[in-house]
Amino acid sequence: MKGSERMAARAARAIFLAVLVAAAAFLAFDGAFAQSDSAQSGRYPVATDVRLGGDLTETRLVLDLSRKIDLHAFTLADPYRVVVDIPEVVFRLPPKTGESGRGLIKAFRFGLMMEGGSRIVLDLAKPARVQKAFVMDAEAGDPARLVLDLVATDRASFLRQITLDEKALTQPTAVQPQPQAQSGDPRPLVVLDPGHGGIDTGTRAPSGQAEKDIVLDFAKRLRERIESAGKYRVLMTRSDDTYVPLGDRVDIARKANASLFVSIHADSLPHGEGDAQGATVYTLSNKASDAEAAQVAAMENRSDVVAGVDLKDEPDDVAGILIDLAQRETKAFSMQFAHKLVANLKGVARLHKEPLKSAGFRVLRDPDVPSVLVELGYVSNRDDLRLLMSDSWRDRTAESIAKAIDGYLSAHVASAPRSTD
């Protein structure tokens, strides 16, 4: 064999060995991923497929599961909904599952509701009653199946069924952070509220990113920057992918005697309604500053509806709370912080053309705690989404908000603690 041929043969063997090594590494990685995935599958039941059948008279939902589970189904009105509470499940369903429905089911959604518990919420096209709700055992190679049969009814019968449900129902509540003790640590407390979570994904970018994940990551970065200065304590309404009702978010801040409440969201405009961009800071008002602010508040206030929470005990209006806000100067303090926040964000984050607005957000209704809601940007805008997904942008923006919080609290927090009565 000539020298050139020997060299070519060695090169070929080297390439062959490199390919083998790469293939082995890929298979090892793939196997490790499969083992991890399998381990998660073993811990929780897995939902692998869902089907709808029927019409506006009778409709059936079937959910395929890796093993049999318990369930509890009940109904809620205004809007008409059926809620199915189940143990924590890993949902491995195709993208956009539930966005459209069939028969009595207009649409449905699913996700984590609390630690150890998941929920399926079905939006109904008209009043319906749950005729059957059960789970079949896996057998003969078929998966376990959750079956829900709905039958059309009238509003009066629907409302009577809700009354019957309530007698036997104890709705699961989200796991809440315990307020940090005040004794021994006089530092002011900042409550960060990452919007949505669990079954409530919030808005979604066209490319699939969920608002709940974007704002949770940002809130964690902001918490790190606030705590690193050592001047303030931080409490988060949620620190993982769980759902917290809007009223509970407010209660967390009030019961913890917070000095400031910052709710964090990422906005979106429906397709065909323009291409707004930039961050916006909102404060509470019984009258929205403009139509867009009213629309944003309406969307954010739907979180409890999305998660299948009963709103019958919510007050019809907040006039009394707004009066209390004015009496305690909380609303004025909220505005002062909002102005400082907008000033700090200039030059760091791209701002909306009208960056300071007001509307009737439910999470801003604590009469004792100055509160703002920050929409970081529009996930429906390509440039905003690029920034929202950028580590460097999140870090710079979190640093800017932390400085605004420090500037506000340094000037406004009294040395004597407020009463929690």
Secondary structure, 3 states (H helix, E strand, C coil): CCHHHHHHHHHHHHHHHHHHHHHHHHHHHHHHHHHHHHHHHHHCCEEEEEEEEECCCEEEEEEEECCCCCCEEEEECCCCEEEEEEECCEECCCCCCCCCCECCEEEEEEEEEECCEEEEEEEECCCEEEEEEEEECCECCECEEEEEEEEECCHHHHHHHHHHHHHHCCCCCCCCCCCCCCCCCCCCEEEEEECCECCECCCECCCCCEHHHHHHHHHHHHHHHHHHCCCCEEEECCCCCCCCCHHHHHHHHHHCCCCEEEEEEEECCCCCCCCCCCEEEEEECCCCCCHHHHHHHHHHCCHHHHCCCCCCCCCCCCHHHHHHHHHHCHHHHHHHHHHHHHHHHCCCCCEEEEEEEEECCHHHCCCCCCEEEEEEEECCCHHHHHHHCCHHHHHHHHHHHHHHHHHHHHHHCCCCCCCCC
